[in-house]
Amino acid sequence: MVARGAGPFGGNPFGILIIVLLLFYFFTGGLASPIQNATRDPVGFAGFIIAIALGITVHEFMHAWTAHRFGDDTGRLMGRLTLDPRAHLDLWGSLLIVLIGFGYGKPVPVNETRLAPGRIGMTLVSVAGPLTNIALAAIAAIPLRFGTADVLGGSYERILISVVIFNCLLGIFNLLPIPPLDGSKVVYGLLPPKQAWAWRSYEQYGPFILLAVLFLLPYMRVDVLGPLVVTPARVIATFLVGQRVF
Protein backbone atom coordinates (compact mmCIF):
# COMPACT_ATOMS: atom_id res chain seq x y z
CA MET A 1 0.00 0.00 0.00
CA VAL A 2 1.20 3.47 -0.71
CA ALA A 3 0.30 6.74 0.91
CA ARG A 4 1.90 10.07 0.12
CA GLY A 5 4.72 11.94 1.88
CA ALA A 6 7.91 13.95 1.28
CA GLY A 7 11.30 14.74 2.79
CA PRO A 8 12.91 12.69 5.61
CA PHE A 9 10.60 9.81 6.27
CA GLY A 10 8.82 11.44 3.36
CA GLY A 11 8.28 14.53 5.52
CA ASN A 12 5.39 12.38 6.46
CA PRO A 13 3.75 13.23 9.80
CA PHE A 14 3.35 9.57 10.63
CA GLY A 15 6.68 8.30 9.26
CA ILE A 16 8.24 7.96 12.72
CA LEU A 17 5.16 6.16 14.03
CA ILE A 18 5.41 3.68 11.17
CA ILE A 19 9.01 2.95 12.18
CA VAL A 20 7.86 2.38 15.77
CA LEU A 21 5.16 0.03 14.59
CA LEU A 22 7.65 -1.74 12.33
CA LEU A 23 9.89 -2.41 15.32
CA PHE A 24 6.91 -3.56 17.39
CA TYR A 25 5.76 -5.99 14.72
CA PHE A 26 9.34 -7.21 14.21
CA PHE A 27 10.00 -7.98 17.87
CA THR A 28 6.56 -9.52 18.45
CA GLY A 29 6.92 -11.76 15.40
CA GLY A 30 3.84 -10.26 13.76
CA LEU A 31 5.69 -8.91 10.72
CA ALA A 32 5.24 -10.70 7.42
CA SER A 33 7.18 -8.42 5.10
CA PRO A 34 7.66 -8.67 1.33
CA ILE A 35 11.43 -8.96 1.75
CA GLN A 36 10.98 -12.13 3.79
CA ASN A 37 9.74 -13.79 0.60
CA ALA A 38 12.66 -12.59 -1.54
CA THR A 39 14.77 -15.74 -1.22
CA ARG A 40 11.78 -18.07 -1.08
CA ASP A 41 10.01 -16.55 -4.09
CA PRO A 42 12.35 -14.20 -6.01
CA VAL A 43 9.99 -13.87 -8.99
CA GLY A 44 7.11 -12.90 -6.73
CA PHE A 45 9.30 -10.37 -4.93
CA ALA A 46 10.52 -8.92 -8.25
CA GLY A 47 6.92 -8.67 -9.44
CA PHE A 48 5.99 -6.80 -6.26
CA ILE A 49 8.87 -4.31 -6.66
CA ILE A 50 8.13 -3.73 -10.36
CA ALA A 51 4.41 -3.30 -9.71
CA ILE A 52 4.92 -0.81 -6.88
CA ALA A 53 7.63 1.19 -8.69
CA LEU A 54 5.46 1.46 -11.81
CA GLY A 55 2.39 2.21 -9.72
CA ILE A 56 3.94 5.07 -7.78
CA THR A 57 5.57 6.54 -10.89
CA VAL A 58 2.48 6.68 -13.10
CA HIS A 59 0.32 7.70 -10.14
CA GLU A 60 2.39 10.76 -9.29
CA PHE A 61 3.10 11.61 -12.93
CA MET A 62 -0.64 11.82 -13.60
CA HIS A 63 -1.14 14.13 -10.63
CA ALA A 64 1.49 16.44 -12.13
CA TRP A 65 0.14 16.12 -15.67
CA THR A 66 -3.47 16.77 -14.67
CA ALA A 67 -2.50 19.79 -12.55
CA HIS A 68 -0.48 21.11 -15.50
CA ARG A 69 -3.46 20.69 -17.84
CA PHE A 70 -5.64 22.67 -15.43
CA GLY A 71 -3.19 25.54 -15.05
CA ASP A 72 -0.87 24.69 -12.16
CA ASP A 73 2.74 24.20 -13.24
CA THR A 74 4.14 23.68 -9.72
CA GLY A 75 4.74 19.99 -10.30
CA ARG A 76 6.31 20.57 -13.71
CA LEU A 77 8.66 23.24 -12.38
CA MET A 78 9.76 20.84 -9.64
CA GLY A 79 10.62 18.13 -12.17
CA ARG A 80 7.62 15.91 -11.48
CA LEU A 81 6.18 15.90 -14.99
CA THR A 82 8.27 12.85 -15.87
CA LEU A 83 8.03 9.07 -15.93
CA ASP A 84 11.48 8.74 -14.36
CA PRO A 85 10.85 6.76 -11.13
CA ARG A 86 13.66 8.64 -9.38
CA ALA A 87 11.53 11.77 -9.40
CA HIS A 88 8.67 10.07 -7.57
CA LEU A 89 10.13 7.39 -5.30
CA ASP A 90 11.00 8.34 -1.74
CA LEU A 91 13.98 6.58 -0.13
CA TRP A 92 12.39 5.93 3.25
CA GLY A 93 8.95 5.32 1.79
CA SER A 94 10.35 2.74 -0.62
CA LEU A 95 12.29 1.05 2.18
CA LEU A 96 9.13 0.75 4.24
CA ILE A 97 7.26 -0.78 1.30
CA VAL A 98 9.91 -3.49 1.06
CA LEU A 99 9.99 -4.05 4.82
CA ILE A 100 6.33 -3.90 5.82
CA GLY A 101 4.39 -3.68 2.57
CA PHE A 102 3.24 -0.13 3.28
CA GLY A 103 5.05 3.10 2.48
CA TYR A 104 4.77 6.26 0.45
CA GLY A 105 5.99 8.13 -2.59
CA LYS A 106 6.86 11.81 -2.94
CA PRO A 107 3.66 13.85 -3.28
CA VAL A 108 3.27 16.16 -6.25
CA PRO A 109 2.78 19.69 -4.88
CA VAL A 110 -0.39 21.32 -6.19
CA ASN A 111 -1.38 24.98 -5.85
CA GLU A 112 -5.15 24.87 -5.65
CA THR A 113 -5.53 28.59 -6.43
CA ARG A 114 -3.94 28.11 -9.86
CA LEU A 115 -6.29 25.35 -10.97
CA ALA A 116 -8.67 26.66 -13.62
CA PRO A 117 -11.77 24.72 -12.46
CA GLY A 118 -11.28 25.99 -8.90
CA ARG A 119 -11.75 23.57 -6.03
CA ILE A 120 -13.23 20.89 -8.29
CA GLY A 121 -9.84 20.93 -9.99
CA MET A 122 -8.36 19.45 -6.81
CA THR A 123 -10.80 16.56 -7.13
CA LEU A 124 -9.77 15.97 -10.75
CA VAL A 125 -6.06 16.14 -9.95
CA SER A 126 -6.46 13.82 -6.97
CA VAL A 127 -8.56 11.19 -8.69
CA ALA A 128 -6.20 11.08 -11.68
CA GLY A 129 -3.58 9.10 -9.75
CA PRO A 130 -5.77 6.20 -8.56
CA LEU A 131 -7.56 5.97 -11.91
CA THR A 132 -4.19 5.72 -13.64
CA ASN A 133 -3.28 2.78 -11.39
CA ILE A 134 -6.44 1.02 -12.58
CA ALA A 135 -5.57 1.89 -16.20
CA LEU A 136 -2.06 0.44 -15.73
CA ALA A 137 -3.61 -2.74 -14.31
CA ALA A 138 -5.90 -2.93 -17.34
CA ILE A 139 -2.94 -2.66 -19.74
CA ALA A 140 -1.01 -5.36 -17.88
CA ALA A 141 -4.11 -7.58 -17.93
CA ILE A 142 -4.39 -7.64 -21.73
CA PRO A 143 -1.76 -10.39 -22.33
CA LEU A 144 -3.19 -12.34 -19.38
CA ARG A 145 -6.76 -12.14 -20.61
CA PHE A 146 -5.91 -13.23 -24.12
CA GLY A 147 -3.49 -15.98 -23.11
CA THR A 148 -0.34 -14.52 -24.63
CA ALA A 149 1.57 -14.02 -21.37
CA ASP A 150 2.35 -17.72 -20.90
CA VAL A 151 4.03 -17.81 -24.31
CA LEU A 152 6.91 -15.78 -22.88
CA GLY A 153 7.16 -17.90 -19.74
CA GLY A 154 5.68 -18.27 -16.30
CA SER A 155 7.86 -15.57 -14.73
CA TYR A 156 6.60 -12.97 -17.20
CA GLU A 157 3.02 -14.00 -16.46
CA ARG A 158 3.52 -13.78 -12.70
CA ILE A 159 5.03 -10.30 -12.97
CA LEU A 160 2.07 -9.12 -15.03
CA ILE A 161 -0.30 -10.59 -12.45
CA SER A 162 1.57 -8.66 -9.75
CA VAL A 163 1.20 -5.43 -11.72
CA VAL A 164 -2.54 -6.04 -12.01
CA ILE A 165 -3.06 -6.99 -8.37
CA PHE A 166 -0.98 -4.31 -6.71
CA ASN A 167 -2.14 -1.49 -8.97
CA CYS A 168 -5.77 -2.39 -8.32
CA LEU A 169 -4.97 -2.36 -4.60
CA LEU A 170 -3.07 0.94 -4.90
CA GLY A 171 -5.87 2.58 -6.84
CA ILE A 172 -8.64 1.56 -4.46
CA PHE A 173 -6.58 2.15 -1.31
CA ASN A 174 -5.69 5.70 -2.33
CA LEU A 175 -9.37 6.49 -2.88
CA LEU A 176 -10.13 6.00 0.82
CA PRO A 177 -11.28 9.37 2.22
CA ILE A 178 -8.56 9.47 4.86
CA PRO A 179 -5.85 12.16 4.75
CA PRO A 180 -3.24 12.15 3.32
CA LEU A 181 -4.71 9.74 0.75
CA ASP A 182 -6.10 11.08 -2.52
CA GLY A 183 -9.65 10.18 -1.57
CA SER A 184 -9.69 12.88 1.09
CA LYS A 185 -8.89 15.55 -1.52
CA VAL A 186 -11.48 14.10 -3.89
CA VAL A 187 -14.11 14.59 -1.18
CA TYR A 188 -12.76 18.05 -0.34
CA GLY A 189 -13.21 19.27 -3.90
CA LEU A 190 -16.79 18.00 -4.09
CA LEU A 191 -18.06 19.50 -0.84
CA PRO A 192 -19.77 22.91 -0.56
CA PRO A 193 -17.43 25.64 0.77
CA LYS A 194 -18.55 25.50 4.42
CA GLN A 195 -18.33 21.72 4.61
CA ALA A 196 -15.02 21.78 2.71
CA TRP A 197 -13.55 24.08 5.37
CA ALA A 198 -14.69 21.69 8.09
CA TRP A 199 -13.21 18.77 6.12
CA ARG A 200 -9.85 20.55 6.03
CA SER A 201 -9.82 20.71 9.83
CA TYR A 202 -10.26 16.92 9.89
CA GLU A 203 -7.04 16.43 7.91
CA GLN A 204 -4.80 16.77 10.97
CA TYR A 205 -6.31 13.58 12.39
CA GLY A 206 -6.05 11.63 9.14
CA PRO A 207 -2.58 10.10 9.66
CA PHE A 208 -3.61 8.69 13.03
CA ILE A 209 -6.84 7.28 11.62
CA LEU A 210 -4.83 5.73 8.79
CA LEU A 211 -2.39 4.15 11.21
CA ALA A 212 -5.29 2.72 13.19
CA VAL A 213 -6.81 1.25 10.03
CA LEU A 214 -3.49 -0.22 8.90
CA PHE A 215 -2.06 -1.52 12.15
CA LEU A 216 -4.18 -1.12 15.27
CA LEU A 217 -7.49 -2.52 14.00
CA PRO A 218 -5.87 -5.57 12.32
CA TYR A 219 -3.99 -6.21 15.59
CA MET A 220 -7.40 -6.20 17.30
CA ARG A 221 -8.66 -8.55 14.58
CA VAL A 222 -10.97 -5.92 13.08
CA ASP A 223 -10.86 -6.09 9.29
CA VAL A 224 -11.51 -2.75 7.62
CA LEU A 225 -9.26 -2.99 4.57
CA GLY A 226 -10.78 -6.30 3.47
CA PRO A 227 -14.24 -5.03 2.53
CA LEU A 228 -13.13 -1.49 1.62
CA VAL A 229 -9.99 -2.22 -0.40
CA VAL A 230 -9.23 -5.90 -1.03
CA THR A 231 -12.72 -6.98 -2.12
CA PRO A 232 -13.31 -4.19 -4.68
CA ALA A 233 -9.71 -4.53 -5.94
CA ARG A 234 -10.26 -8.26 -6.37
CA VAL A 235 -13.48 -7.65 -8.31
CA ILE A 236 -11.72 -5.22 -10.65
CA ALA A 237 -8.70 -7.50 -11.16
CA THR A 238 -10.96 -10.48 -11.87
CA PHE A 239 -12.91 -8.45 -14.41
CA LEU A 240 -9.73 -7.23 -16.14
CA VAL A 241 -8.01 -10.62 -16.34
CA GLY A 242 -11.14 -12.69 -16.90
CA GLN A 243 -10.43 -14.96 -13.94
CA ARG A 244 -9.64 -14.65 -10.26
CA VAL A 245 -5.96 -13.88 -9.67
CA PHE A 246 -5.98 -13.27 -5.91
C-alpha positions as a Python dict, from the first residue, in 0.01 Angstrom:
ca = {
    (1, 'M'): (0, 0, 0),
    (2, 'V'): (120, 347, -71),
    (3, 'A'): (30, 674, 91),
    (4, 'R'): (190, 1007, 12),
    (5, 'G'): (472, 1194, 188),
    (6, 'A'): (791, 1395, 128),
    (7, 'G'): (1130, 1474, 279),
    (8, 'P'): (1291, 1269, 561),
    (9, 'F'): (1060, 981, 627),
    (10, 'G'): (882, 1144, 336),
    (11, 'G'): (828, 1453, 552),
    (12, 'N'): (539, 1238, 646),
    (13, 'P'): (375, 1323, 980),
    (14, 'F'): (335, 957, 1063),
    (15, 'G'): (668, 830, 926),
    (16, 'I'): (824, 796, 1272),
    (17, 'L'): (516, 616, 1403),
    (18, 'I'): (541, 368, 1117),
    (19, 'I'): (901, 295, 1218),
    (20, 'V'): (786, 238, 1577),
    (21, 'L'): (516, 3, 1459),
    (22, 'L'): (765, -174, 1233),
    (23, 'L'): (989, -241, 1532),
    (24, 'F'): (691, -356, 1739),
    (25, 'Y'): (576, -599, 1472),
    (26, 'F'): (934, -721, 1421),
    (27, 'F'): (1000, -798, 1787),
    (28, 'T'): (656, -952, 1845),
    (29, 'G'): (692, -1176, 1540),
    (30, 'G'): (384, -1026, 1376),
    (31, 'L'): (569, -891, 1072),
    (32, 'A'): (524, -1070, 742),
    (33, 'S'): (718, -842, 510),
    (34, 'P'): (766, -867, 133),
    (35, 'I'): (1143, -896, 175),
    (36, 'Q'): (1098, -1213, 379),
    (37, 'N'): (974, -1379, 60),
    (38, 'A'): (1266, -1259, -154),
    (39, 'T'): (1477, -1574, -122),
    (40, 'R'): (1178, -1807, -108),
    (41, 'D'): (1001, -1655, -409),
    (42, 'P'): (1235, -1420, -601),
    (43, 'V'): (999, -1387, -899),
    (44, 'G'): (711, -1290, -673),
    (45, 'F'): (930, -1037, -493),
    (46, 'A'): (1052, -892, -825),
    (47, 'G'): (692, -867, -944),
    (48, 'F'): (599, -680, -626),
    (49, 'I'): (887, -431, -666),
    (50, 'I'): (813, -373, -1036),
    (51, 'A'): (441, -330, -971),
    (52, 'I'): (492, -81, -688),
    (53, 'A'): (763, 119, -869),
    (54, 'L'): (546, 146, -1181),
    (55, 'G'): (239, 221, -972),
    (56, 'I'): (394, 507, -778),
    (57, 'T'): (557, 654, -1089),
    (58, 'V'): (248, 668, -1310),
    (59, 'H'): (32, 770, -1014),
    (60, 'E'): (239, 1076, -929),
    (61, 'F'): (310, 1161, -1293),
    (62, 'M'): (-64, 1182, -1360),
    (63, 'H'): (-114, 1413, -1063),
    (64, 'A'): (149, 1644, -1213),
    (65, 'W'): (14, 1612, -1567),
    (66, 'T'): (-347, 1677, -1467),
    (67, 'A'): (-250, 1979, -1255),
    (68, 'H'): (-48, 2111, -1550),
    (69, 'R'): (-346, 2069, -1784),
    (70, 'F'): (-564, 2267, -1543),
    (71, 'G'): (-319, 2554, -1505),
    (72, 'D'): (-87, 2469, -1216),
    (73, 'D'): (274, 2420, -1324),
    (74, 'T'): (414, 2368, -972),
    (75, 'G'): (474, 1999, -1030),
    (76, 'R'): (631, 2057, -1371),
    (77, 'L'): (866, 2324, -1238),
    (78, 'M'): (976, 2084, -964),
    (79, 'G'): (1062, 1813, -1217),
    (80, 'R'): (762, 1591, -1148),
    (81, 'L'): (618, 1590, -1499),
    (82, 'T'): (827, 1285, -1587),
    (83, 'L'): (803, 907, -1593),
    (84, 'D'): (1148, 874, -1436),
    (85, 'P'): (1085, 676, -1113),
    (86, 'R'): (1366, 864, -938),
    (87, 'A'): (1153, 1177, -940),
    (88, 'H'): (867, 1007, -757),
    (89, 'L'): (1013, 739, -530),
    (90, 'D'): (1100, 834, -174),
    (91, 'L'): (1398, 658, -13),
    (92, 'W'): (1239, 593, 325),
    (93, 'G'): (895, 532, 179),
    (94, 'S'): (1035, 274, -62),
    (95, 'L'): (1229, 105, 218),
    (96, 'L'): (913, 75, 424),
    (97, 'I'): (726, -78, 130),
    (98, 'V'): (991, -349, 106),
    (99, 'L'): (999, -405, 482),
    (100, 'I'): (633, -390, 582),
    (101, 'G'): (439, -368, 257),
    (102, 'F'): (324, -13, 328),
    (103, 'G'): (505, 310, 248),
    (104, 'Y'): (477, 626, 45),
    (105, 'G'): (599, 813, -259),
    (106, 'K'): (686, 1181, -294),
    (107, 'P'): (366, 1385, -328),
    (108, 'V'): (327, 1616, -625),
    (109, 'P'): (278, 1969, -488),
    (110, 'V'): (-39, 2132, -619),
    (111, 'N'): (-138, 2498, -585),
    (112, 'E'): (-515, 2487, -565),
    (113, 'T'): (-553, 2859, -643),
    (114, 'R'): (-394, 2811, -986),
    (115, 'L'): (-629, 2535, -1097),
    (116, 'A'): (-867, 2666, -1362),
    (117, 'P'): (-1177, 2472, -1246),
    (118, 'G'): (-1128, 2599, -890),
    (119, 'R'): (-1175, 2357, -603),
    (120, 'I'): (-1323, 2089, -829),
    (121, 'G'): (-984, 2093, -999),
    (122, 'M'): (-836, 1945, -681),
    (123, 'T'): (-1080, 1656, -713),
    (124, 'L'): (-977, 1597, -1075),
    (125, 'V'): (-606, 1614, -995),
    (126, 'S'): (-646, 1382, -697),
    (127, 'V'): (-856, 1119, -869),
    (128, 'A'): (-620, 1108, -1168),
    (129, 'G'): (-358, 910, -975),
    (130, 'P'): (-577, 620, -856),
    (131, 'L'): (-756, 597, -1191),
    (132, 'T'): (-419, 572, -1364),
    (133, 'N'): (-328, 278, -1139),
    (134, 'I'): (-644, 102, -1258),
    (135, 'A'): (-557, 189, -1620),
    (136, 'L'): (-206, 44, -1573),
    (137, 'A'): (-361, -274, -1431),
    (138, 'A'): (-590, -293, -1734),
    (139, 'I'): (-294, -266, -1974),
    (140, 'A'): (-101, -536, -1788),
    (141, 'A'): (-411, -758, -1793),
    (142, 'I'): (-439, -764, -2173),
    (143, 'P'): (-176, -1039, -2233),
    (144, 'L'): (-319, -1234, -1938),
    (145, 'R'): (-676, -1214, -2061),
    (146, 'F'): (-591, -1323, -2412),
    (147, 'G'): (-349, -1598, -2311),
    (148, 'T'): (-34, -1452, -2463),
    (149, 'A'): (157, -1402, -2137),
    (150, 'D'): (235, -1772, -2090),
    (151, 'V'): (403, -1781, -2431),
    (152, 'L'): (691, -1578, -2288),
    (153, 'G'): (716, -1790, -1974),
    (154, 'G'): (568, -1827, -1630),
    (155, 'S'): (786, -1557, -1473),
    (156, 'Y'): (660, -1297, -1720),
    (157, 'E'): (302, -1400, -1646),
    (158, 'R'): (352, -1378, -1270),
    (159, 'I'): (503, -1030, -1297),
    (160, 'L'): (207, -912, -1503),
    (161, 'I'): (-30, -1059, -1245),
    (162, 'S'): (157, -866, -975),
    (163, 'V'): (120, -543, -1172),
    (164, 'V'): (-254, -604, -1201),
    (165, 'I'): (-306, -699, -837),
    (166, 'F'): (-98, -431, -671),
    (167, 'N'): (-214, -149, -897),
    (168, 'C'): (-577, -239, -832),
    (169, 'L'): (-497, -236, -460),
    (170, 'L'): (-307, 94, -490),
    (171, 'G'): (-587, 258, -684),
    (172, 'I'): (-864, 156, -446),
    (173, 'F'): (-658, 215, -131),
    (174, 'N'): (-569, 570, -233),
    (175, 'L'): (-937, 649, -288),
    (176, 'L'): (-1013, 600, 82),
    (177, 'P'): (-1128, 937, 222),
    (178, 'I'): (-856, 947, 486),
    (179, 'P'): (-585, 1216, 475),
    (180, 'P'): (-324, 1215, 332),
    (181, 'L'): (-471, 974, 75),
    (182, 'D'): (-610, 1108, -252),
    (183, 'G'): (-965, 1018, -157),
    (184, 'S'): (-969, 1288, 109),
    (185, 'K'): (-889, 1555, -152),
    (186, 'V'): (-1148, 1410, -389),
    (187, 'V'): (-1411, 1459, -118),
    (188, 'Y'): (-1276, 1805, -34),
    (189, 'G'): (-1321, 1927, -390),
    (190, 'L'): (-1679, 1800, -409),
    (191, 'L'): (-1806, 1950, -84),
    (192, 'P'): (-1977, 2291, -56),
    (193, 'P'): (-1743, 2564, 77),
    (194, 'K'): (-1855, 2550, 442),
    (195, 'Q'): (-1833, 2172, 461),
    (196, 'A'): (-1502, 2178, 271),
    (197, 'W'): (-1355, 2408, 537),
    (198, 'A'): (-1469, 2169, 809),
    (199, 'W'): (-1321, 1877, 612),
    (200, 'R'): (-985, 2055, 603),
    (201, 'S'): (-982, 2071, 983),
    (202, 'Y'): (-1026, 1692, 989),
    (203, 'E'): (-704, 1643, 791),
    (204, 'Q'): (-480, 1677, 1097),
    (205, 'Y'): (-631, 1358, 1239),
    (206, 'G'): (-605, 1163, 914),
    (207, 'P'): (-258, 1010, 966),
    (208, 'F'): (-361, 869, 1303),
    (209, 'I'): (-684, 728, 1162),
    (210, 'L'): (-483, 573, 879),
    (211, 'L'): (-239, 415, 1121),
    (212, 'A'): (-529, 272, 1319),
    (213, 'V'): (-681, 125, 1003),
    (214, 'L'): (-349, -22, 890),
    (215, 'F'): (-206, -152, 1215),
    (216, 'L'): (-418, -112, 1527),
    (217, 'L'): (-749, -252, 1400),
    (218, 'P'): (-587, -557, 1232),
    (219, 'Y'): (-399, -621, 1559),
    (220, 'M'): (-740, -620, 1730),
    (221, 'R'): (-866, -855, 1458),
    (222, 'V'): (-1097, -592, 1308),
    (223, 'D'): (-1086, -609, 929),
    (224, 'V'): (-1151, -275, 762),
    (225, 'L'): (-926, -299, 457),
    (226, 'G'): (-1078, -630, 347),
    (227, 'P'): (-1424, -503, 253),
    (228, 'L'): (-1313, -149, 162),
    (229, 'V'): (-999, -222, -40),
    (230, 'V'): (-923, -590, -103),
    (231, 'T'): (-1272, -698, -212),
    (232, 'P'): (-1331, -419, -468),
    (233, 'A'): (-971, -453, -594),
    (234, 'R'): (-1026, -826, -637),
    (235, 'V'): (-1348, -765, -831),
    (236, 'I'): (-1172, -522, -1065),
    (237, 'A'): (-870, -750, -1116),
    (238, 'T'): (-1096, -1048, -1187),
    (239, 'F'): (-1291, -845, -1441),
    (240, 'L'): (-973, -723, -1614),
    (241, 'V'): (-801, -1062, -1634),
    (242, 'G'): (-1114, -1269, -1690),
    (243, 'Q'): (-1043, -1496, -1394),
    (244, 'R'): (-964, -1465, -1026),
    (245, 'V'): (-596, -1388, -967),
    (246, 'F'): (-598, -1327, -591),
}
